[in-house]
Amino acid sequence: MAWNGDEYVLINVPCDDLRPDAMSPQQAAEQAIARLSFTTPDVGFGPDPNNNRFGMLPVGFNVWFFPRGGTLEPASARDSVGGHEVNLSIRVKEITYQLGDGTVLKCSGGGTHRPADLKRDIKSPDCGHQYEQKGEYTIVAMTTWQVNWTASGASGSQEITLSSSRSLSIGELHSVNR
């Protein structure tokens, strides 16, 4: 309403952000993607050094890397933004591990959990490493999700990467004969 000097007059003002042409399908998709909630997986490795009395893994031992928890399963979502119906499909594209010694592993499946009852030192089938020197290593896992979208006849994709980290102690074990 506005006062014109004699009376209040109702003014009809169009709301541009509700019209589909006010926001492009890509802009609508970007806003819908920004509303998504991802839980970053924690870094998992096996065997667990906390399960031995030394609290570390030995130099040269095969360490398996894998994600623990987080948003890992493919999913879909729908949102209405700026007059567009946005359909989203989400999946983990890859998990990249920076192992603290200069090694980088790209694991499309994220890695395989090492069975807790596995007693032998065997290589991971898809995401493992052997440390050659003792030390404290910080492992950083960068999870990349691919989000495909469709809105009002348009389509596209976007990647989202989040990271988590965990420390790992690698040491030397020496046998002592008595």
N, C-alpha and C positions, 0 to 999 in steps of 0.2 A: 504494500500500500504506500501511496505517496500523497502528500498534501499539495493540491494545485492552487491553493489560495482561497477556494470556496468550499471544497469538499475533499474527502479522501477518495482516491482513485486506485482501483486494483490494477497493478501492473503485472502482466504475464511475462516472466523472464524465463527463457528456455534454459534447461539444465544441460549444458553441453556434455558433461561427463557421463550421462546416461545414454546418449546416442551411440550406436555402434561405430559411426564414422568419426567420433570425437577421439577415440583411442584406437590405435591400430591393433590387429590381432596379436602381433608380436609384443606390443606394450602390455596388453592384457595378460598374455602368457607369462611375461617377466614378473608381473605383479603376483600372479597365481603361484609361480615358482618360489617367489620370495616368502610366501606364506607357508610353504612346506616346512615341516620339522624333521630334521635328520638327527639321528643319534650316532655319533662316531664310534665305531668299534674300538675296543681297547686292543693293545698289542698282546697277542698270545704267542708263547713259544714253549717248546717242549724238547727235552724233558724239563720239568719245573725244577729249578735249582734249589727251591725251598724244601724239596723232598729229600735232600741229602744233608748230611751233617756239616758239609763244607759251605753250603749256601751259594754255590757257584757251579759252573759247568767247566769241564777240562778243555784245555787247548786241543784243537783237532777233533773235537766231538761234533757229530752231526746235529745241528740245531734246526728244528722245524719251526716255521713261522706261520701264524694263522690269526684270523680275527676272533675276538671274544666279544659277544654281544653286539649291540648296535643295530642299525637299519641295514639288513643284508638281503632280505627277500624282495623279489620284484613286487611292485605295488602300482596301483592306479589311483587317480584322484580326479575330481571334477570340481570346478569353481566357476562362479559367475563374476566377471570383472568388466566394468565399463560397457555393459550391454552385450558382452561376448560370453558364450559358454566355452570354457577352456577345459579340454580333456588332457590329462597328464599320464604318462606311463614312466615309471622310475625303476632303474636297475643299477646294481653295482657294475661298473665297467671294469675296474681293476683296483687292486691295492698295491701300492708301491712302498717297499720297505727300504729305508736308509739305515744301514746296520751299524753305523758309528765307526767303521774301519775303512770307509771309502766305497764299500760295496753297496750297490743298489739292486734290489730284486723287484721285478714287475711280475705280479702274480694275478692272472686273469680270474682265477677262482678264489683268490685271497689266501690260499694255502690250506693244507690238510692238517686237522688236529692229530697230534701224535698220540696214539693209544697209551694210556697211563700204565698199562701192564706190559708194554713192550720193553723187554730187558736188554735187547741187543742194540748196538750202535749202528743203525742203518740210515741211509739217506732218505730225506723227504721225497715223496714222489713228485712234488711240484713246486715247493717253496722252502728251500733249506740252504744252510751255509755252515762252513767250518771256520772258526776263528783261528788264526795262526799265531796270535800273541796274547799273552795275558793282559787283562786290563778291565776297566769299567767302561761299558759301552752303552750309549743311549740309542735305542732303536726308535725310529720315527716311522709310523705307518700313515700314509696318505691315501685315504679312500676317495675314489672318484666315482660319482654317480652320474649316469647319463639320464637326462630328463627329456623325453620326446613329448611334443605338444601339438594339438590341433585346436584351432579356433576360427570360426566363421570362414571355413574353406581354406585357410592357410595352415601351414605346419612348419615345424622347425625342431631344433634340439639345443640343449644347453648342458654343459657339464658343471658340476659342483664338486669341489674338493675340500675335505676337512681332514685334520690330522690329530693323532694322539701319539704319546711316547711312553716308553718304559725303559728302565735300566736293567742291564744284564752284566753279571760278574763272570769273567772268564779267568781261570787260574791254572796253575800247573800242579799236577798231582805227582808225588814221588813216592815210590814204595820203599819201605824200610824193612830190612831183614833183621830178625832178632835171633 
